[in-house]
């Protein structure tokens, strides 16, 4: 057994027995680090960026006062406190003073002028909590690390993300298939787009097949070295590139888990999912993958549409033949598998699913899609398929979708009367 597996096994034992006196605290500390930071040595192919030309460089505009006031107004005062113990209610009170607000704006401006993210904002707390509704908790994958960030740093990040998204869209860098991680784009947009593809194909008497795939540990795998180079491709100037190069490294965190707490130690090569910037950085990162994929599919004359919502992506193929549909999906999956590896990303095979749509009255019996050549398995036909918050059936009748959500809401309505005094003091 190698040393990584050894330390992960320590975490499993500690979880199982809740408190293991025979475990050395130092061993458990490193076990937690390895379990939740296992992506730090993932390799990337920098040469892959040569296939994409640089966009026109656009200067970064100065920060405006309104951009700091608007986002903080929507922040809940009940959020957990970060390392600096400063709540959103405190910060809302502070920025009412014009001088204090100007000082905060100056910090943001200086960050970009000097190309750095202060170490004060890089100090994090990581709380390990159990995922809900699991039959057992005997594995680290049933626990989720929740990262608490510096509140002032979170406010500045919220402002930066708005400027960065505007810059990327103006420069036409975000791929059109990317419907997640950006403002004004939601799961509803993704569902409507997929239904449009299916219905437009049915008008042409075509069947539609999809293969959905998920990227394992997407945010941790976003490489700290490759991201600034992608920003350069997107037309960001050298100061912005330098800022994000510094933003992504030099972090330290302290783990809290059950009754254990540990000293701070370094956690680099990672984009924190809890950060406001993670959504737009993920959209930026994956967009380049889809641009290169699109070029490959065009050369091979494979007719595939792509939809992506953050790390949940799918290929949509149209044809009258199930065999052709399977071949299109297999080739596309093979290409994306190779591309993602070059970007330091890994497909999670257990979440890969295939689904066929057809309004034919005949029994649909498609051949399974064999992915064993790509270290996967054969994907078999299902009666229903869940993508994002939608439950699809073969004919888009949505009977199962309605049943599921109606049954989910009925118990809530029944118990509203019982819970009325504990829910904001309001009667149903």
C-alpha positions in Angstrom: 0.0 0.0 0.0 1.5 3.4 -1.0 1.7 6.3 1.5 -1.3 8.2 0.0 -3.6 5.2 0.4 -2.2 4.7 3.9 -3.2 8.2 5.0 -6.6 8.0 3.4 -7.2 4.8 5.3 -6.5 6.6 8.5 -9.3 9.1 7.7 -11.7 6.2 7.0 -10.8 4.6 10.4 -11.2 8.0 12.2 -14.6 8.5 10.6 -15.8 5.0 11.4 -14.8 5.1 15.1 -15.4 8.9 15.4 -12.4 9.3 17.7 -9.4 7.0 17.4 -6.9 7.5 20.2 -4.3 5.3 18.5 -4.1 7.7 15.6 -1.3 10.2 15.7 -2.6 13.7 15.3 0.1 14.5 12.8 -0.9 11.5 10.7 -4.6 12.5 10.7 -3.6 16.0 9.8 -1.8 14.8 6.7 -4.5 12.3 5.9 -7.1 15.1 5.8 -4.8 17.1 3.6 -4.3 14.3 1.1 -8.0 13.4 1.1 -9.3 16.8 0.3 -6.3 18.2 -1.7 -5.4 15.2 -3.8 -5.3 17.2 -7.0 -2.2 19.2 -6.4 0.1 17.2 -8.6 -2.2 16.9 -11.6 -0.2 17.5 -14.8 -1.3 19.7 -17.7 -0.1 20.1 -21.4 0.7 23.8 -21.8 1.2 23.3 -25.6 -2.5 22.8 -26.0 -3.0 26.5 -25.7 -1.0 27.1 -29.0 -4.1 25.9 -30.9 -6.1 29.0 -29.8 -5.1 32.5 -30.9 -4.9 35.4 -28.4 -7.9 37.7 -28.2 -7.6 41.5 -28.5 -6.2 42.9 -25.2 -8.6 45.1 -23.2 -7.5 47.4 -20.4 -9.0 46.8 -16.9 -11.3 49.7 -15.8 -11.1 51.4 -12.4 -13.5 50.2 -9.7 -16.7 52.2 -9.1 -18.3 52.9 -5.7 -21.7 51.4 -6.8 -20.1 48.1 -7.6 -19.2 47.6 -4.0 -22.5 48.7 -2.6 -24.8 46.6 -4.8 -23.4 43.1 -4.1 -23.1 43.5 -0.4 -26.8 44.4 0.0 -27.8 40.9 -1.2 -25.4 39.1 1.3 -27.1 37.3 4.2 -26.1 38.3 7.7 -26.5 34.7 8.8 -23.5 33.4 6.8 -20.8 31.6 8.8 -17.9 33.9 9.9 -14.5 33.5 8.2 -11.1 33.7 9.8 -11.3 37.4 10.5 -14.7 37.0 12.4 -16.2 39.8 10.3 -19.8 39.3 9.4 -21.7 40.8 6.4 -23.7 43.0 8.8 -20.5 44.5 10.1 -19.2 45.2 6.6 -22.5 46.7 5.6 -22.3 49.1 8.4 -18.6 49.9 7.7 -19.1 50.8 4.0 -21.8 53.4 4.9 -18.8 55.6 5.8 -17.5 57.0 2.5 -13.9 57.2 3.8 -14.0 53.5 4.7 -15.5 52.6 1.4 -12.8 54.5 -0.4 -10.1 52.7 1.5 -11.6 49.3 0.5 -11.7 50.5 -3.1 -8.1 51.5 -2.8 -7.2 48.0 -1.6 -8.9 46.5 -4.7 -7.2 49.0 -7.1 -3.8 48.3 -5.5 -4.3 44.6 -5.8 -4.4 44.9 -9.6 -1.8 47.6 -9.9 0.7 45.4 -8.0 -0.6 42.1 -9.3 -1.1 40.4 -6.0 -3.8 39.1 -3.6 -2.8 39.9 0.0 -1.9 36.9 2.2 -4.4 38.2 4.7 -7.2 37.1 2.2 -5.5 33.8 1.6 -6.0 32.5 5.1 -8.9 30.0 5.1 -10.8 27.8 7.5 -12.0 24.4 6.2 -14.8 22.6 8.1 -15.4 18.9 7.3 -19.1 18.1 7.5 -21.0 14.9 6.5 -23.1 14.9 3.4 -26.8 14.5 4.2 -28.9 11.3 3.6 -26.1 8.8 3.4 -26.6 5.2 4.6 -23.2 5.1 6.2 -20.2 7.4 6.7 -17.3 5.0 6.4 -15.6 6.8 3.5 -14.1 10.3 3.0 -16.2 10.8 -0.1 -19.3 11.0 2.2 -17.9 14.2 3.7 -17.7 17.7 2.3 -15.0 20.3 3.0 -16.7 23.7 3.5 -14.2 26.6 3.1 -14.8 29.8 5.1 -13.2 32.8 3.4 -12.2 36.3 4.6 -15.3 38.5 4.4 -13.6 41.6 3.1 -11.8 39.5 0.5 -15.2 38.0 -0.5 -16.6 41.4 -1.2 -13.7 42.5 -3.4 -13.9 39.1 -5.2 -17.6 39.7 -5.9 -16.7 43.0 -7.6 -13.8 41.5 -9.5 -16.0 38.7 -10.9 -18.5 41.2 -12.4 -15.7 43.0 -14.2 -14.0 39.8 -15.4 -17.3 38.3 -16.7 -18.0 41.6 -18.6 -14.5 41.5 -20.1 -14.8 37.9 -21.2 -18.2 38.4 -22.8 -17.2 41.6 -24.6 -14.2 39.8 -26.0 -16.4 36.9 -27.1 -14.3 34.3 -25.2 -16.9 32.3 -23.3 -18.2 29.4 -25.4 -21.9 29.6 -26.3 -22.5 26.1 -24.9 -21.4 27.2 -21.4 -24.7 27.9 -19.5 -23.3 27.8 -16.0 -21.0 29.9 -13.8 -22.2 33.1 -15.4 -24.9 35.7 -14.6 -28.2 35.5 -16.5 -27.6 31.8 -17.3 -29.3 29.1 -15.3 -30.3 25.4 -15.2 -33.6 26.6 -16.8 -31.6 27.8 -19.8 -29.8 24.5 -20.1 -33.1 22.5 -19.9 -34.9 24.7 -22.5 -31.9 24.5 -24.9 -31.9 20.7 -24.6 -35.7 20.4 -25.2 -35.3 22.7 -28.2 -32.7 20.4 -29.7 -34.9 17.4 -29.3 -38.1 19.0 -30.6 -36.4 20.5 -33.6 -35.0 17.1 -34.5 -38.3 15.4 -34.2 -39.7 17.8 -36.8 -37.1 16.4 -39.2 -38.0 12.8 -38.2 -34.7 12.3 -36.4 -33.9 10.6 -33.1 -31.9 12.4 -30.4 -29.3 10.8 -28.1 -27.3 12.4 -25.4 -24.3 11.3 -23.3 -23.8 13.2 -20.1 -20.5 13.3 -18.3 -19.2 14.9 -15.1 -15.7 16.2 -14.3 -14.3 14.8 -11.1 -13.3 17.4 -8.5 -13.7 20.1 -11.1 -12.8 23.2 -9.1 -9.8 21.7 -7.3 -8.4 20.5 -10.7 -8.4 24.0 -12.3 -4.7 24.4 -12.6 -3.1 27.5 -11.1 -0.4 27.7 -13.8 -2.7 27.2 -16.8 -5.4 29.7 -15.7 -3.3 32.9 -16.0 -2.2 31.7 -19.5 -5.9 31.2 -20.5 -6.6 34.7 -19.2 -3.9 36.0 -21.6 -5.6 34.2 -24.4 -8.9 35.8 -23.4 -7.3 39.3 -23.9 -6.6 40.2 -20.3 -3.5 42.5 -19.9 -0.4 41.5 -18.0 -1.5 43.1 -14.7 -4.7 41.0 -14.6 -2.7 37.9 -15.5 -0.2 38.7 -12.8 -3.0 39.2 -10.3 -4.6 35.9 -10.9 -1.2 34.1 -10.9 -0.8 35.4 -7.3 -4.4 34.9 -6.4 -4.3 31.1 -7.0 -1.2 30.3 -4.9 0.2 30.9 -1.4 -2.9 29.9 0.5 -3.1 28.3 3.9 -6.0 26.6 5.7 -6.8 25.1 9.1 -9.0 22.0 9.2 -11.8 21.5 11.7 -13.3 18.0 11.8 -15.3 16.5 14.7 -13.2 17.3 17.8 -10.0 17.8 15.9 -8.4 21.1 14.8 -5.0 21.5 13.3 -2.5 24.2 12.7 -2.5 26.1 9.4 -0.7 24.6 6.5 -0.3 25.4 2.8 -3.0 24.4 0.2 -2.0 25.5 -3.3 -3.1 24.6 -6.9 -6.8 24.9 -6.1 -9.8 27.1 -7.0 -12.1 27.3 -4.0 -15.7 26.5 -5.0 -16.9 28.8 -2.3 -15.2 31.9 -3.8 -17.2 34.2 -6.0 -14.5 34.1 -8.6 -14.6 30.3 -8.9 -17.7 30.3 -11.2 -16.3 32.7 -13.8 -12.8 31.1 -13.7 -14.4 27.7 -14.2 -16.4 29.0 -17.2 -13.2 30.5 -18.6 -11.2 27.3 -18.2 -13.7 24.9 -19.7 -14.6 27.3 -22.6 -11.2 26.8 -24.2 -11.7 23.0 -24.0 -15.0 23.3 -25.9 -13.5 25.6 -28.6 -10.8 23.0 -29.3 -13.3 20.2 -29.2 -15.5 22.1 -31.7 -12.6 22.3 -34.1 -11.9 18.6 -33.8 -15.5 17.7 -34.4 -15.7 19.9 -37.4 -12.6 18.4 -39.0 -14.0 14.9 -38.4 -17.5 16.0 -39.6 -19.1 14.7 -36.5 -22.5 16.4 -36.0 -22.7 16.9 -32.3 -24.1 19.8 -30.2 -22.7 20.5 -26.8 -24.3 21.8 -23.6 -22.5 22.5 -20.4 -23.5 23.7 -16.9 -20.3 24.2 -14.9 -19.0 20.6 -14.7 -22.1 18.8 -15.9 -21.8 18.6 -19.7 -23.5 16.6 -22.4 -23.3 15.8 -26.1 -26.4 15.8 -28.2 -26.4 13.8 -31.4 -29.2 13.6 -34.1 -29.8 10.8 -36.6 -32.3 8.2 -37.9 -30.0 5.4 -36.9 -29.2 4.3 -33.4 -25.9 2.8 -34.5 -24.8 6.2 -36.0 -25.9 8.0 -32.9 -23.8 5.7 -30.7 -20.8 6.1 -33.0 -21.1 9.9 -32.9 -21.3 9.9 -29.1 -18.4 7.4 -28.7 -16.1 9.5 -30.9 -17.0 12.7 -29.2 -16.5 11.2 -25.8 -13.1 9.8 -26.8 -12.0 13.3 -28.0 -13.2 15.1 -24.8 -11.6 12.4 -22.7 -8.2 13.2 -24.3 -8.7 17.0 -24.2 -9.6 17.1 -20.6 -6.5 15.1 -19.7 -4.4 17.7 -21.4 -6.1 20.4 -19.3 -5.5 18.4 -16.1 -9.1 17.3 -15.8 -10.5 13.8 -15.3 -13.9 12.4 -16.2 -15.9 10.7 -13.5 -17.0 7.5 -15.2 -19.5 6.5 -12.6 -21.6 9.5 -13.5 -21.5 9.1 -17.3 -25.0 8.3 -18.7 -26.6 7.8 -22.1 -30.2 8.5 -23.0 -32.2 8.3 -26.2 -35.2 10.4 -27.1 -37.8 9.2 -29.6 -41.5 9.9 -30.2 -41.9 6.6 -32.1 -44.6 4.2 -30.7 -42.3 1.3 -31.3 -40.3 -0.3 -28.5 -36.9 1.4 -28.4 -34.1 -1.2 -28.0 -30.8 0.6 -28.7 -27.4 -1.2 -28.4 -25.4 -0.3 -25.3 -22.5 2.1 -25.7 -19.3 0.4 -24.8 -16.7 2.7 -23.2 -14.4 0.0 -21.9 -11.7 1.1 -24.3 -11.6 4.4 -22.4 -11.5 2.8 -19.0 -15.2 3.1 -18.6 -18.0 0.5 -18.9 -21.1 -0.2 -21.1 -23.8 2.4 -20.8 -27.3 0.8 -20.8 -30.6 2.3 -21.6 -32.7 3.8 -18.8 -36.4 4.6 -18.7 -35.8 8.0 -17.2 -32.8 10.3 -16.9 -32.1 13.1 -14.5 -30.1 16.1 -15.7 -29.7 19.1 -13.5 -33.1 19.6 -11.9 -35.1 17.9 -14.8 -36.3 14.3 -15.0 -36.6 13.4 -18.7 -38.5 10.5 -20.2 -38.0 9.2 -23.8 -41.0 11.2 -25.2 -40.7 14.4 -23.2 -44.0 13.8 -21.4 -42.5 14.8 -18.0 -44.9 12.6 -16.1 -42.0 11.3 -13.8 -40.8 14.9 -13.4 -44.2 16.1 -12.1 -44.7 13.1 -9.9 -41.3 13.5 -8.2 -41.7 17.2 -7.4 -45.4 16.9 -6.4 -44.6 14.1 -4.0 -41.7 16.2 -2.7 -43.8 19.2 -1.9 -46.9 17.4 -0.4 -45.1 16.4 2.9 -43.8 19.9 3.2 -47.3 21.3 2.9 -48.6 18.8 5.4 -46.0 19.7 8.0 -46.2 23.4 7.6 -48.8 23.6 10.3 -46.7 21.7 12.7 -43.5 23.7 11.9 -45.2 27.1 11.7 -43.9 28.4 15.0 -40.3 27.4 14.2 -40.3 28.8 10.6 -40.0 32.6 10.9 -43.0 32.8 13.2 -45.5 32.8 10.2 -48.6 30.7 9.8 -49.0 28.8 6.5 
